Amino acid sequence: MQLGAPWGSGRPPPTEPAPSNCSLGGYTAMTPYVVTLDAIVCVAAVSGNLLVMVAVARFRSLRTTTNTFVVALAGADLLAALSVPYYISFYFDVSYRCEEGPCLARYFVTNATNTMSILLLVVVSVDRFVAVKLPLRYPALMSRRRALSLVVIIYVYSLLLNSIVLVDELNAWTPAAAECDLVYVLPAATAVPLVAGHVLMALAATTGLYVGIFREAWRQNRMAREVTGPGPRCHRPSGDTKTACMMVLILGCNTVAMLPYALGVCLRYAYIENIYIHENVLSELKKMFVSLYFAKSAINPVVYGWKNAEFAAAFRQIVGCGDRSKLRRHSASAICTVSGRLRRHLDPVNELSSSASVETIDTYL
């Protein structure tokens, strides 16, 4: 058939695009409250995560292997926070609210940053497990170069995995979609493992690792009591154990924030045939779940400043209300903690007999 042949010569006539049925997810009575909350979260998340990244870049004492993952997590949260204005713009009657390209981009960014955050939390738990379980081999097993390689792998994996949203053959987009929502973007067989599956698998993995961390910490404290004998001496947890406690708190906050979002995704697929629940209940409820999901991006910097004395000192120094000498003292105490940990494993009896003096200066967290 020749190019430019008339329509009656075998070439099919052009088909008209299906009319858009974009009736859900737009402006409702709840929109002003949700948008206000999301705007506050966006400002707090951008400011807090930038503060974390600047602190690690500015102060040498914070450039540790664990903080390499912390900065990567801050980067993922920063990307999520920067996408908030674009995401909530779909709550209004904008011209692109039910267009394919903008809608697919919306969920590509949201799901990619979510995957990055989840996997980085798993890697941090592995890092803490190695530090507590194998402290002498930790510098070789978890070097900064290896940490950077893991971060790059996680970022690339998250981007490639979620790029299926952008592939026409793999997504479920139709111009007749009722709203720009994941339920109209990906089939259930793809979206549920992608969102809920990653959350549940990460939760199971991190829970198992942190149980192992605290069992090892309890075992070490019991050995310390057996060597030193009964008495009023108090064995404070090591810096690695306290870092693990801080990351457990962050994991808990992230889980509380992500589980409702994952649950909302599953419920929308489950009740897609029930018009009332799907359109009148879950469509509005998911907006609150998404706000909670975005809130996790602002939580981590608050926890660092609250539970980590060195981060807190760095934050105060950056904003101009801190004393740099305090940060140097925290750095010195961290060095004392590392040397004390090495002595504990090389000469347990001598180290445990002098643990009181070493632990009194252990202010790493």
N, C-alpha and C positions, 0 to 999 in steps of 0.2 A: 504494500500500500504506500502510495506516494505521500510525502509530507505536503500538507496544504490541500489534500483532497477534500471535496465537499462532504458535508455531513451525511448525505444520502448514499455515499459510495462505500459503506461498510465500516466507517469509523464511528464509534459510539458517540452519542451526543454527550456534552459535559453534564455532570451531575451537580445539582444544587447542594450546597452544604446543609446538613441537618440544622434546623433551627435550635438555638440555644434555649435551654430550660433552666436558666440560672436563677432559681427561686429561693435557694437556701444560702445560709452563711453570710448574708449581707448585714446591713444595719438593722439592729433591733434595740429594744429598750435596755438590754444589758451592755450594748457596745460601748457607751461612754465610760462605764466603770471598768470594763476589761481593758480598754485602750489606755486609760489612766494608769492602771496597775502595771501594764506592760511597759509603758513609757518610763515609769519610775524604776522598774527592774532593768530596763535597757541602760539608763544612765548609771545606775549603781554597778551593773556588771561590767560595762566598758571602763569605768573609773577604777574599779577594784582589780580587774585582771591586768590592766595597764600598769597599775601600781606594783603588782606581783612581778611582772616582767621587767620593769625598770629596776626594782630592788635587786633581783638576781643579776642583772647586767651591771649594776653600779657597784655592788659590794662583793668582793672576792670571796668572803667567807660563806656566802650563800651559793656559790657555784659548785654544788655537790651533785653526785649522781642522782640522788633522789629528787633534787630540785630541778634536774633536767626534765624529769617527767612532770613535775609540778608546773614548770613553764609551758610545756607542751599542752597540759590540761588547761592552763590559762589561755593559751592560744586558741584551743577549740572552743572554750567558753566565750572568748572575745568574738570569734566568728559568729557564734550563735546569737550573741547580743547585738551585733551589727546587722543581723538579718531580721531583727524584730520589727523595725519600721516597715520593711517590705512585706513581712508576713501579715501584720495587722492591717495593712492597707486593703487587703481583701475583705475586711469586715465592712468596708464602705462600698458604695455603688460606683467603683472605678470602672473604666472602660475595659480593662484587661481582666476583670474578675473571673471570667469563665473562658479565657483564651488558653489554648494548649501550652504555648511556650512559657508564658509567665507562671502558669499553674505548676507545670513540671519543675521549673526552676525553684519554685517555692519549697517543694518537698525534697528536692535534691539537696539543698543546703541544710534544711532542718534535719533530715535523716543522716546526712553525712557527719555533721557536728555531733549528733547524738551518738553515733557509732564510735567516733573518736573518743569522746568522753568516757564511754563505757569501757572500751578496751584499755585506755590509759589507766583507769582505776584498777583494772586487773593487773597490769604491768607493775603498778606501784605496790600492790599487795605481794607480788612475786619478789620485788626488790626488798621489801621489808622482811619477807620470810628468809631470804638468803642472808640478810644482814644479821638477823637474830640467830638463825640456825647454824650458819657457817661464817662467823665473823672474820676469821683469819683468811678465808678464801674470797671474801666479798670483794676486795679491791680488784682481784683478777677476774672474777666472774661478772661483775657489774661495773666495768669501766665506763667512763663518760663517752668514749667513742662507741662502745656497744649500746649504751643508752640512746645516743643520737640515732644509731642505726635502727633501733626498735621504734623510735618515734617516727622516723621516716616511713618505715614499713606500715605502721598503723595508719598514718595519714594517707598513704597511697592506697592501702587496702580499703579504707573507708570511702575514699572518692570513687574507686573503681566499682566497689560493691553497689553503691547507691546510684551509680550512673545508669543502672538498668531502668531507672525512672525515665530517663531521657531517650530510651530506645523504643521506637514505635512498635516493634515486634514483640516487646516484653511488657509494655505498660498496657493499661486497660482504658486509656483515655477515649472518650467519645464526646463529640460536640454537644450532644444532648444531655451532658452531665448537669445535675441539679445544683452543684456547687463545686468549688475547687477544694476538694477534700481527698485524702488518701484513698478512701473507699472507691472513688471514681478514677483514681490514677493508677493503682496497682491491683491485680487480682489478689484474693485472700490468700491463696497458696504461696504468694511471694511476700506480701506485706506483713503477715503475722510472724513468720520466722525472722524477717528482717528487723522488725521493731521489737515485738514481745520476746522473740527467741533470744536475741542478743542480751536483752535486759536480764532474763531469767538465767541464762547460762553464766553471765558475768557475776550475778548475785551468788550462784552456787559455788563458782570457783573462788571468789574472794572470801566468802564465808568459810570455806574449808581452809584456805591459807591463813586467815586471821585466827581461826581456832588453833591451828598448828603453832602460830607465833606465840599466842598467850599460854599455850601448854608448855612451850619451851621456856618462856619467861618464868612461869611458875616452878618449873624444874630447877632452873638456875637459882631462884630465890630459896628453894628448899635445900639445895646443896650448900648455899651460903650459911643458912641457919645451922645445918649439921656441922660445918667446920668451925663456926664461931661459937656454937653452943647457945644455950638459953640466956636471955638477958634482955635489957631494954633497947638494944641496938636495933635500929630500923634500917632495912635494906631498901633504898629507893629504887624504882625501876630505872633501867639504863636509858640513854638517849634514844637508842633504836626502838625500845619498847614504847617509849612515850611518843615517838614519831608514829609508830603503828597505831597507838590509841587515837592520835589526831586524824590519821587517815581512815580509821574505822568510823569516826564521827562524820567525816566528809562522805564516806561511802553511804552511811545511813541517810544523810540529808539528800544525796543524789538519788538513792533508791526511793525515798518517800516522794521525791519530785517526779521521777520517771515512771514509776509503776502506774499511777493514774492515767498518764498519757498512753502507755501501752495497753492498759485495760480499756480505755476509751476507743482505741483503734479496733480492738477485738470485738467490742460490743457493737460498733457500727456495722461491722461485717455480719455479726450474728443476727442483728435485727434489721437488716436491709430490706426484708420483705414486709416488716411491720411499719407501715407508713407513719403512724402516730408517734411511736417511740423513736424511730429513725430521724424523722424530720423535726418534731416538736420538742423532744427531750434531749437526745444525744447530740444533735447539732449545736444546741446551746451549751450543754454540759461540757462538750469538748473544748470550748473556748476557755473555760476555767482550768481544765486540765493542761492546756497549752501554756497558760499563764504560769502555772505551777512548774511546768517543765522549763520555761525560760528563767524562772526564779533560781533554779539550781546554779545558773551561771554566775549569780551574784553572791552565792553562799560561801563558796570556797575561800575567797580572799578574807572574808570575815572570820572564818575559822582559823586561817593562818595567823592573822593578827591577834586572835584571842588565845590560841593554844601554843603558839611558837614564839618564844621570847625574842629570838633573833630576827624573825620577820617583823615582829612588832616594833623592835628598835629601828629596823631599817625603814619601816613605814613612817615612823615619827621623824626620822632624819630627812626623808624625802620631802615631807610636807612642811619641814622647817620648825618642828617643835620637839626635836629629840637631841640627845647628846651623843656625838660620834664615839666618845670613849666607852659608852655602854655597849655599843656594837662590838668594839674591840674586845671588851671583857667577855662578851658572849662567844666570840671567836676563840679566845684563849681557853675558855671552859670547854668548848667543843674539842679542842686539841687534847686537853687533859682527859676528857672522856674516852677518846680513841686510844690514847696511850694506856689508860687504865684498863680498857677492854683487852688490849693485847697482853698486858701483864697478867690479867686474870686467867687467860688460857695458857700462857707459858709457865706460870708459877702460881697455881691456884691457892695454895696455902698462904703464901706471903701476901698475895693480892687480897684475899678475903680477910686476912687479919688487919689490913689497912684500908678496907673498903669504906670505912666511915669517913676518912679524910678525903678520899677520892670522890665519893658521892656528894659530899657537901659542896663541892664546886661544880657538880654536874648540873649545869643550867642550860643545857642545849635546847630544851623545850620549856 
